[in-house]
Amino acid sequence: MLEPNGPLPPEIYWRRRVFAIGILVVALALVIWVVLAVARGGDSPGDTAAAGTSSVVTKSADAAAKPSGESGAPKSSAAATSVAAGPCPDQSLAIKVTVEQPTYKTGEQPVFGIVITNISAMACTRDMGSGLQQVSVHTLDGQRRLWSSTDCYPDGQPDVRTMSRGEQAAFTVTWSGTTSQPNCAGERVQVPPGAYSVVAQLGSVRSMAEPFNIA
């Protein structure tokens, strides 16, 4: 059966058979390649889909993280506000006293300025009513107290202030120029001409003494 029969030379028939076998081999190779390509192509879209899902999840996570961060800021602000609502301890305050003019005539009423500053790192609240502020006049050497704002008026009106960091509260006190004692005891007399000093105090916070004269 393998011997070629026909009117043509045997070589032609062998060539035709080899050519036909070659076509079959190529066709079989193409079929195998197509099958493999389809199989690989089926895997690739799945990976792409998975990658796409992962990307979406990542974006969703980022999107979820942003609102969380934004909501975190108000919480921090709320915490700061809560801390700011706390009282001002003495160490968070500084107090300074000034005299409106360096010299007053006898019978004039010296005017003193008091400035209280929040020197802490955060806002806080403090009652700075006149009953809690103490302004006192002393001899220049500080050895003798002549007058205090709380001797005759110990129960002033409350004055609660909330001050931010570095904020100041300013007050003025007018002195009659006369002496006083605790509980407003004894006679009040006009101080004689001379050099004096004034000091302001709130709690344990005390100002530097500020000198002035009465002529």
C-alpha positions as CSV (number, residue, x, y, z in Angstrom):
1,M,0.0,0.0,0.0
2,L,2.9,2.4,0.6
3,E,4.2,2.0,-2.9
4,P,2.8,4.8,-5.0
5,N,0.9,3.6,-8.1
6,G,0.0,5.8,-11.0
7,P,1.0,7.2,-14.3
8,L,3.4,9.7,-12.7
9,P,6.9,9.0,-11.5
10,P,7.1,7.7,-7.8
11,E,9.0,10.7,-6.7
12,I,6.1,13.0,-7.3
13,Y,3.8,10.8,-5.2
14,W,6.3,10.8,-2.3
15,R,6.6,14.5,-2.4
16,R,2.8,14.9,-2.3
17,R,2.7,12.6,0.7
18,V,5.5,14.5,2.5
19,F,3.7,17.8,1.8
20,A,0.4,16.5,3.1
21,I,2.0,15.2,6.2
22,G,3.7,18.6,6.7
23,I,0.4,20.3,6.4
24,L,-1.1,18.0,9.0
25,V,1.8,18.7,11.4
26,V,1.4,22.5,10.9
27,A,-2.3,22.2,11.4
28,L,-1.9,20.2,14.6
29,A,0.7,22.7,15.9
30,L,-1.7,25.6,15.2
31,V,-4.5,23.7,17.1
32,I,-2.2,23.1,20.0
33,W,-1.1,26.8,20.0
34,V,-4.7,28.1,19.9
35,V,-5.7,25.8,22.8
36,L,-2.7,27.0,24.9
37,A,-3.4,30.7,23.9
38,V,-7.1,30.4,25.0
39,A,-6.1,28.7,28.2
40,R,-3.5,31.5,29.0
41,G,-5.9,34.2,27.8
42,G,-8.5,32.9,30.2
43,D,-6.1,33.2,33.1
44,S,-4.9,36.7,32.2
45,P,-8.4,38.4,32.3
46,G,-8.9,36.8,35.7
47,D,-5.6,38.4,37.0
48,T,-6.6,41.7,35.5
49,A,-9.9,41.6,37.2
50,A,-8.3,40.7,40.5
51,A,-5.8,43.5,40.1
52,G,-8.7,45.9,39.3
53,T,-10.5,44.8,42.4
54,S,-7.5,45.3,44.5
55,S,-7.1,48.8,43.1
56,V,-10.7,49.7,43.9
57,V,-10.3,48.4,47.4
58,T,-7.2,50.4,47.8
59,K,-8.9,53.5,46.6
60,S,-11.8,52.8,48.9
61,A,-9.4,52.4,51.8
62,D,-7.8,55.7,50.9
63,A,-11.1,57.4,50.6
64,A,-12.2,56.0,53.9
65,A,-8.9,57.1,55.5
66,K,-9.4,60.8,54.4
67,P,-12.7,61.3,56.2
68,S,-11.3,59.5,59.3
69,G,-8.4,62.0,59.2
70,E,-10.7,64.9,58.8
71,S,-13.0,63.8,61.6
72,G,-9.8,63.3,63.7
73,A,-9.0,67.0,63.5
74,P,-12.3,68.2,65.2
75,K,-11.8,65.5,67.9
76,S,-8.3,67.0,68.5
77,S,-9.8,70.5,68.6
78,A,-12.6,69.3,70.9
79,A,-9.9,67.9,73.2
80,A,-8.0,71.2,73.0
81,T,-11.2,73.0,73.9
82,S,-11.8,70.7,76.8
83,V,-8.3,71.4,78.1
84,A,-8.7,75.1,77.5
85,A,-11.8,75.1,79.7
86,G,-9.6,74.1,82.7
87,P,-8.6,76.7,85.3
88,C,-5.4,78.7,85.0
89,P,-2.9,77.7,87.7
90,D,-0.8,80.4,89.2
91,Q,2.3,79.3,87.4
92,S,0.5,79.9,84.0
93,L,0.0,83.6,84.8
94,A,2.2,86.7,85.0
95,I,1.1,90.0,86.5
96,K,2.5,93.5,86.0
97,V,1.5,96.8,87.7
98,T,2.1,100.3,86.3
99,V,1.5,103.8,87.6
100,E,-0.4,106.2,85.4
101,Q,2.1,109.0,86.2
102,P,5.3,109.0,88.2
103,T,4.4,111.8,90.6
104,Y,1.1,112.9,92.2
105,K,0.3,115.9,94.3
106,T,-1.0,115.4,97.8
107,G,-4.8,114.9,97.7
108,E,-4.7,113.5,94.1
109,Q,-5.8,109.9,93.6
110,P,-3.1,107.7,91.9
111,V,-4.3,105.4,89.2
112,F,-2.7,102.0,88.9
113,G,-2.8,99.7,85.8
114,I,-2.8,95.9,86.2
115,V,-2.0,93.5,83.3
116,I,-2.4,89.8,83.8
117,T,-0.9,87.6,81.0
118,N,-1.4,83.9,80.2
119,I,2.1,82.7,79.8
120,S,1.2,79.0,79.4
121,A,1.0,77.1,76.2
122,M,-2.8,76.8,76.1
123,A,-5.9,78.7,76.9
124,C,-7.3,78.6,80.4
125,T,-10.0,80.2,82.6
126,R,-9.5,82.2,85.8
127,D,-11.7,84.4,88.0
128,M,-10.0,87.8,88.1
129,G,-12.6,89.7,90.1
130,S,-11.6,92.7,92.2
131,G,-12.0,90.6,95.4
132,L,-9.3,88.3,94.2
133,Q,-6.9,90.9,92.9
134,Q,-4.9,92.6,95.5
135,V,-3.2,96.0,94.9
136,S,-1.2,97.3,97.8
137,V,0.9,100.4,98.4
138,H,4.1,100.2,100.5
139,T,6.9,102.4,101.7
140,L,9.6,102.5,99.1
141,D,11.7,100.0,101.0
142,G,8.8,97.6,101.1
143,Q,8.9,97.3,104.9
144,R,5.5,98.8,105.7
145,R,2.2,98.3,103.9
146,L,0.1,101.4,103.9
147,W,-3.0,100.4,101.8
148,S,-4.6,97.4,100.1
149,S,-7.5,97.3,97.7
150,T,-9.0,94.4,99.6
151,D,-8.9,95.9,103.1
152,C,-12.2,97.7,102.8
153,Y,-13.6,95.9,99.7
154,P,-12.8,92.2,100.1
155,D,-15.8,90.9,98.2
156,G,-15.6,92.2,94.7
157,Q,-17.7,91.0,91.8
158,P,-16.5,87.8,90.0
159,D,-14.9,88.4,86.6
160,V,-14.2,85.1,85.0
161,R,-11.9,85.3,81.9
162,T,-10.8,82.7,79.4
163,M,-7.5,83.7,77.9
164,S,-5.6,82.2,75.0
165,R,-1.9,81.7,75.1
166,G,-0.2,85.1,75.4
167,E,-3.5,86.9,75.9
168,Q,-3.7,89.7,78.4
169,A,-6.4,91.1,80.8
170,A,-6.1,94.7,81.8
171,F,-7.6,96.5,84.9
172,T,-7.3,99.8,86.6
173,V,-7.5,100.6,90.3
174,T,-7.7,104.1,91.7
175,W,-6.3,104.7,95.2
176,S,-7.7,107.4,97.4
177,G,-4.3,108.3,98.8
178,T,-5.2,107.3,102.3
179,T,-4.1,104.4,104.5
180,S,-6.2,101.3,105.3
181,Q,-6.1,98.2,107.5
182,P,-7.6,94.7,107.1
183,N,-11.4,94.7,107.5
184,C,-11.2,98.5,107.1
185,A,-10.4,98.8,110.8
186,G,-9.1,102.1,112.3
187,E,-8.9,105.6,110.9
188,R,-7.9,106.2,107.3
189,V,-5.5,109.1,106.9
190,Q,-3.8,110.8,104.0
191,V,-0.3,109.6,103.4
192,P,2.4,112.3,103.6
193,P,4.6,113.3,100.6
194,G,7.3,110.8,99.8
195,A,8.4,107.9,97.7
196,Y,6.2,104.8,97.6
197,S,5.8,101.6,95.7
198,V,2.8,99.6,94.5
199,V,2.5,95.8,94.0
200,A,-0.2,93.8,92.4
201,Q,-1.1,90.2,93.3
202,L,-3.4,87.4,92.1
203,G,-3.3,84.2,94.1
204,S,0.4,83.5,94.7
205,V,1.4,85.5,91.5
206,R,3.0,88.8,92.6
207,S,4.3,91.6,90.4
208,M,7.5,93.5,90.7
209,A,7.2,96.7,92.8
210,E,6.6,99.9,90.8
211,P,7.8,103.1,92.4
212,F,6.0,106.5,92.4
213,N,6.0,109.7,94.3
214,I,3.6,111.9,96.2
215,A,4.7,115.5,96.3
